[in-house]
Amino acid sequence: MRFTKIKVDKNGKIGLTYQKEDGKDGWDDFSMTCAQPAAPEFYKAMQALGYFAVELCELPTDYINKLIVFSVSLSYAGPQDTMGAVITCKIPLAKSNCPLVLNTPHKTDMPYSGQEPEEADPAGLLPEGCPEAINTLCEEARRYLNGTRAQTTIDIAKDIINDIKELNPDGQTSFIAGKDA
């Protein structure tokens, strides 16, 4: 399985577009959108790409504190299925009711030609550490797809105590369910 898009929309819904091998030298496409929040690690992995977006867009380093990464588009091409990526961010604007949206240039994790990254023009490659950060996000997206979500708070202890009080109105704490106190 490989992801082609990982996105968090303006309403917080998570969109995942991915491909699975079809068994015939091709790929089948799938997508899902879900309103359930992801685990915190998903959002951390997404925002960690902000550092690379600043570098790829040649922005001042203090922009890392301003931008919000909300989407990554991935492509695969060439004889080795070389991964390419575009990171999409938004920066809130003080004098506008909508953010500035930035797309990084499309860059790859290795040259399409198959030559070693050290021998290739670095202007066409993702910066060092970026492919690993993208892989971390893909792993978190995979976990989300498999059902890992944000931990929700369920106050069952309060409900259990209230149930016990109903069954044992005199307030004795020695009550054990199924036995007389």
C-alpha positions as CSV (number, residue, x, y, z in Angstrom):
1,M,0.0,0.0,0.0
2,R,1.2,3.5,-0.7
3,F,-0.5,6.9,-0.1
4,T,-1.0,9.5,-2.8
5,K,-2.7,12.1,-0.6
6,I,-2.9,12.8,3.1
7,K,-5.0,15.7,4.1
8,V,-6.7,17.4,7.1
9,D,-9.5,19.7,5.8
10,K,-10.7,23.0,7.3
11,N,-13.3,21.1,9.3
12,G,-10.8,18.7,10.7
13,K,-11.8,15.7,8.6
14,I,-9.0,13.5,7.6
15,G,-8.8,12.4,3.9
16,L,-6.6,9.6,2.8
17,T,-6.1,8.5,-0.8
18,Y,-4.0,5.4,-1.3
19,Q,-3.2,2.6,-3.7
20,K,-2.9,-1.1,-3.4
21,E,-1.2,-3.4,-5.8
22,D,-3.8,-5.1,-8.0
23,G,-1.7,-8.3,-8.6
24,K,-1.4,-7.5,-12.3
25,D,1.5,-5.0,-12.3
26,G,-0.9,-2.2,-11.5
27,W,-2.5,-0.3,-8.7
28,D,-6.1,0.1,-7.5
29,D,-7.1,3.5,-6.0
30,F,-9.0,3.9,-2.7
31,S,-10.0,6.9,-0.6
32,M,-11.7,7.6,2.6
33,T,-12.7,10.7,4.6
34,C,-13.4,10.5,8.3
35,A,-14.4,13.1,10.9
36,Q,-12.9,11.1,13.8
37,P,-9.8,12.8,15.1
38,A,-6.5,11.0,14.7
39,A,-4.0,10.2,17.4
40,P,-1.8,13.1,18.4
41,E,1.2,11.4,16.6
42,F,-0.6,11.9,13.3
43,Y,-0.9,15.6,13.7
44,K,2.7,15.9,15.0
45,A,4.0,14.0,11.9
46,M,2.0,16.3,9.6
47,Q,3.2,19.5,11.3
48,A,6.8,18.2,11.3
49,L,6.8,18.6,7.5
50,G,6.5,22.4,8.1
51,Y,10.3,22.6,8.7
52,F,10.8,21.2,5.2
53,A,8.1,23.3,3.6
54,V,9.9,26.4,4.9
55,E,13.2,25.1,3.4
56,L,11.6,24.1,0.1
57,C,9.9,27.4,-0.3
58,E,13.0,29.3,0.7
59,L,11.1,31.2,3.4
60,P,12.6,32.9,6.5
61,T,13.1,30.3,9.3
62,D,10.6,32.1,11.6
63,Y,7.8,31.1,9.2
64,I,7.9,27.6,10.8
65,N,5.9,29.2,13.7
66,K,3.3,30.6,11.3
67,L,2.5,27.9,8.8
68,I,0.1,25.0,9.2
69,V,0.7,21.9,7.1
70,F,-2.6,20.4,6.0
71,S,-1.8,18.2,3.0
72,V,0.8,16.1,1.4
73,S,0.5,14.9,-2.2
74,L,2.7,12.0,-3.2
75,S,3.4,10.6,-6.7
76,Y,5.4,7.6,-7.9
77,A,7.2,7.4,-11.2
78,G,10.1,6.0,-13.1
79,P,11.4,2.5,-13.2
80,Q,12.0,2.4,-9.4
81,D,8.6,4.0,-8.5
82,T,10.5,7.1,-7.2
83,M,8.4,9.0,-4.7
84,G,7.8,12.7,-5.3
85,A,6.0,15.0,-2.9
86,V,4.3,18.4,-2.6
87,I,3.6,19.7,0.9
88,T,0.7,22.2,1.2
89,C,0.5,24.7,4.0
90,K,-1.5,27.7,5.0
91,I,-0.5,30.8,6.8
92,P,-3.2,32.9,8.5
93,L,-3.2,36.5,7.3
94,A,-4.1,39.4,9.6
95,K,-5.9,41.5,7.0
96,S,-7.7,38.7,5.2
97,N,-10.5,36.3,6.0
98,C,-8.7,33.4,4.3
99,P,-5.2,32.1,4.7
100,L,-2.3,32.2,2.2
101,V,-1.9,28.7,0.8
102,L,1.5,27.6,-0.2
103,N,2.5,24.5,-2.3
104,T,6.1,23.4,-2.2
105,P,7.8,22.6,-5.5
106,H,7.4,18.9,-6.4
107,K,10.6,17.2,-5.5
108,T,11.6,13.5,-5.3
109,D,13.4,11.4,-2.8
110,M,15.8,10.1,-5.4
111,P,16.6,10.9,-9.0
112,Y,14.2,9.4,-11.6
113,S,17.3,8.4,-13.7
114,G,18.4,5.9,-11.1
115,Q,21.7,7.7,-10.4
116,E,22.8,8.0,-6.8
117,P,21.4,11.0,-4.9
118,E,24.9,12.2,-4.2
119,E,25.5,12.5,-7.9
120,A,22.2,14.2,-8.7
121,D,21.3,17.9,-8.8
122,P,20.1,18.6,-5.2
123,A,17.6,21.2,-6.6
124,G,15.4,18.4,-7.7
125,L,15.5,16.4,-4.5
126,L,13.7,16.6,-1.2
127,P,16.0,17.9,1.6
128,E,17.8,15.5,3.8
129,G,15.4,14.1,6.4
130,C,12.2,14.9,4.5
131,P,11.6,11.5,2.9
132,E,11.9,10.0,6.4
133,A,9.4,12.5,7.8
134,I,7.0,11.7,5.0
135,N,7.4,8.0,5.7
136,T,6.5,8.7,9.4
137,L,3.4,10.6,8.3
138,C,2.5,7.7,6.0
139,E,2.9,5.2,8.9
140,E,0.6,7.4,11.1
141,A,-1.9,7.5,8.2
142,R,-1.7,3.7,7.9
143,R,-2.4,3.5,11.7
144,Y,-5.4,5.8,11.3
145,L,-6.7,3.7,8.3
146,N,-6.4,0.6,10.5
147,G,-8.5,2.2,13.3
148,T,-6.1,4.1,15.6
149,R,-7.8,7.3,16.6
150,A,-7.5,10.0,19.3
151,Q,-8.2,8.7,22.8
152,T,-11.6,9.9,23.8
153,T,-12.4,10.5,27.5
154,I,-15.1,8.3,28.9
155,D,-16.0,8.9,32.5
156,I,-17.3,5.4,33.3
157,A,-16.0,5.5,36.9
158,K,-18.6,8.2,37.6
159,D,-21.4,6.0,36.1
160,I,-20.2,2.9,38.1
161,I,-20.2,4.9,41.3
162,N,-23.8,6.2,40.6
163,D,-24.9,2.6,39.8
164,I,-23.5,1.4,43.1
165,K,-25.2,4.2,45.0
166,E,-28.5,3.2,43.4
167,L,-28.0,-0.4,44.5
168,N,-26.6,0.5,47.9
169,P,-28.4,3.7,49.0
170,D,-27.1,3.6,52.6
171,G,-23.6,4.6,51.2
172,Q,-21.7,1.6,52.6
173,T,-18.5,1.1,50.7
174,S,-18.3,-2.6,51.4
175,F,-20.9,-3.3,48.7
176,I,-19.7,-5.9,46.2
177,A,-21.9,-6.7,43.2
178,G,-23.6,-10.0,43.5
179,K,-23.2,-10.3,47.3
180,D,-25.1,-8.9,50.3
181,A,-23.2,-6.3,52.3
